[in-house]
């Protein structure tokens, strides 16, 4: 029953997140553009970040994401076999307070996360959101890993899937199987 309640809570969080992203896209300065060049390239998911979040994913789902590759370019956004061609993106600045309010729960004993907890010590971060059709990674989410990222530095991005936060590092070696 606990896992069912967690899954229901996660779906509510995902629905709320999608509404927030939709509203952000209506804000001036957040118009649809190609994926910014600062993201272009391949990124390897290196680790999950310990947070105080209630997640709809367990250790098994989390481990399956580690070591996978995300690719961004002007022509595509890819994670595993999920490819979005000619993607658009919105770039915004999210403050520490906004991040906390959007990603944390609202009640006593609910999830709580800060920018600092995910490794960003500044009072704000660049957030890049990639638009794509819904994907079915698991029964609990339609998110694609890397579709909504915080830029930590030129070689590190942070993202979450099902309320589990991950860090990905820029790959420095050429791809084994080029996608284009």
C-alpha positions as CSV (number, residue, x, y, z in Angstrom):
1,X,0.0,0.0,0.0
2,X,2.9,2.4,0.7
3,X,4.3,1.9,-2.8
4,X,0.9,2.6,-4.3
5,X,0.6,5.8,-2.2
6,X,4.1,6.8,-3.3
7,X,3.2,6.2,-6.9
8,X,0.0,8.2,-6.7
9,X,1.9,11.0,-5.0
10,X,4.6,10.9,-7.7
11,X,2.0,11.1,-10.4
12,X,0.5,14.2,-8.7
13,X,3.9,15.8,-8.5
14,X,4.6,15.0,-12.2
15,X,1.2,16.5,-13.2
16,X,1.9,19.6,-11.1
17,X,5.4,19.9,-12.6
18,X,4.0,19.7,-16.2
19,X,1.5,22.6,-15.4
20,X,4.4,24.7,-14.0
21,X,6.5,24.0,-17.0
22,X,3.6,25.0,-19.2
23,X,3.2,28.3,-17.3
24,X,7.0,28.9,-17.4
25,X,6.8,28.6,-21.2
26,X,4.4,31.5,-21.3
27,X,6.8,33.8,-19.4
28,X,8.6,36.4,-21.5
29,X,12.2,35.2,-22.2
30,X,11.2,31.5,-22.1
31,X,10.1,31.2,-25.7
32,X,10.7,28.1,-27.7
33,X,14.2,28.0,-29.2
34,X,16.6,25.3,-30.3
35,X,18.5,23.5,-27.6
36,X,21.2,25.9,-26.5
37,X,24.8,25.1,-27.7
38,X,26.0,24.8,-24.1
39,X,24.2,21.5,-23.9
40,X,25.2,20.1,-27.3
41,X,27.1,16.9,-27.0
42,X,26.9,13.6,-25.1
43,X,26.4,13.4,-21.3
44,X,26.9,10.3,-19.1
45,X,24.6,9.9,-16.1
46,X,27.3,9.4,-13.3
47,X,25.4,9.3,-10.0
48,X,22.2,9.9,-8.1
49,X,22.2,12.6,-5.6
50,X,21.1,12.0,-2.0
51,X,18.1,14.3,-1.2
52,X,15.2,14.3,1.2
53,X,12.7,13.5,-1.6
54,X,9.9,10.9,-1.6
55,X,10.3,9.1,-4.9
56,X,8.2,6.8,-7.0
57,X,11.4,5.0,-8.1
58,X,13.4,2.5,-6.0
59,X,17.0,1.5,-6.2
60,X,16.4,-0.9,-9.1
61,X,15.0,1.9,-11.4
62,X,17.7,4.3,-10.2
63,X,20.6,2.0,-11.0
64,X,19.2,1.3,-14.5
65,X,19.7,5.0,-15.3
66,X,23.3,5.2,-14.1
67,X,25.8,5.0,-16.9
68,X,23.3,5.8,-19.6
69,X,23.9,8.5,-22.2
70,X,21.9,11.7,-23.0
71,X,22.7,13.5,-26.3
72,X,21.7,17.0,-27.3
73,X,22.2,18.8,-30.6
74,X,20.5,21.3,-32.8
75,X,18.8,18.4,-34.5
76,X,17.9,15.9,-31.7
77,X,17.5,15.1,-28.1
78,X,18.2,11.4,-27.2
79,X,18.1,9.1,-24.3
80,X,18.6,5.5,-25.1
81,X,16.2,4.7,-28.0
82,X,14.0,7.7,-27.3
83,X,14.7,10.4,-29.9
84,X,13.1,13.7,-30.4
85,X,14.0,15.3,-33.7
86,X,14.2,19.1,-34.1
87,X,13.5,19.7,-30.4
88,X,12.7,23.0,-29.0
89,X,13.8,24.3,-25.6
90,X,13.0,27.0,-23.1
91,X,15.8,28.5,-21.0
92,X,14.9,30.3,-17.7
93,X,16.6,31.2,-14.5
94,X,15.3,29.5,-11.4
95,X,16.0,31.0,-8.0
96,X,16.8,28.8,-5.0
97,X,13.4,29.7,-3.5
98,X,11.5,28.8,-6.8
99,X,13.5,25.5,-7.0
100,X,12.6,24.6,-3.4
101,X,8.9,25.5,-3.9
102,X,8.6,23.6,-7.2
103,X,10.4,20.4,-6.2
104,X,9.5,20.1,-2.5
105,X,6.2,18.9,-1.1
106,X,3.9,21.3,0.6
107,X,2.9,19.5,3.8
108,X,4.5,18.4,7.0
109,X,6.7,15.4,6.5
110,X,6.7,15.8,2.7
111,X,9.7,16.0,0.3
112,X,12.2,18.8,0.8
113,X,15.1,19.7,-1.5
114,X,17.3,22.7,-2.1
115,X,19.7,23.8,-4.9
116,X,22.5,23.4,-2.5
117,X,21.5,19.8,-1.7
118,X,21.8,18.9,-5.5
119,X,25.2,20.6,-5.7
120,X,24.4,24.1,-6.8
121,X,25.7,26.6,-4.3
122,X,24.5,29.7,-6.1
123,X,21.3,31.5,-5.3
124,X,20.0,30.6,-8.8
125,X,20.6,28.3,-11.8
126,X,20.0,28.1,-15.5
127,X,17.2,25.7,-16.3
128,X,16.8,24.3,-19.8
129,X,13.5,22.4,-20.6
130,X,13.3,20.3,-23.7
131,X,9.9,19.8,-25.2
132,X,9.0,16.3,-26.4
133,X,6.1,13.9,-26.7
134,X,5.3,11.9,-23.5
135,X,7.5,8.9,-23.1
136,X,6.9,5.8,-21.0
137,X,10.1,5.2,-19.1
138,X,8.2,3.5,-16.3
139,X,4.6,3.3,-15.3
140,X,5.1,6.2,-12.9
141,X,6.5,8.9,-15.3
142,X,6.3,10.3,-18.8
143,X,9.6,12.3,-18.3
144,X,12.7,11.6,-20.4
145,X,15.9,11.7,-18.4
146,X,17.6,15.0,-19.3
147,X,14.5,16.8,-20.5
148,X,14.6,19.4,-17.7
149,X,18.1,20.2,-16.5
150,X,19.9,22.6,-14.3
151,X,23.3,23.7,-15.6
152,X,25.8,23.3,-12.7
153,X,28.8,24.2,-14.8
154,X,30.0,23.7,-18.4
155,X,30.6,19.9,-17.9
156,X,27.9,19.1,-15.3
157,X,24.1,19.0,-15.5
158,X,21.6,18.0,-12.8
159,X,18.1,16.6,-13.5
160,X,15.4,14.6,-11.8
161,X,13.2,11.7,-12.8
162,X,10.4,10.6,-10.6
163,X,11.9,12.9,-7.8
164,X,15.3,11.2,-7.9
165,X,18.0,13.7,-8.7
166,X,21.0,12.7,-11.0
167,X,24.2,14.3,-12.1
168,X,25.5,13.9,-15.6
169,X,28.9,14.8,-16.9
170,X,29.9,15.8,-20.4
171,X,31.4,12.8,-22.3
172,X,34.9,13.6,-23.7
173,X,35.3,10.6,-26.0
174,X,33.6,10.2,-29.4
175,X,30.4,8.2,-29.5
176,X,30.6,4.4,-30.1
177,X,27.5,4.5,-32.3
178,X,26.9,7.9,-33.8
179,X,23.2,8.8,-34.0
180,X,23.4,11.1,-37.0
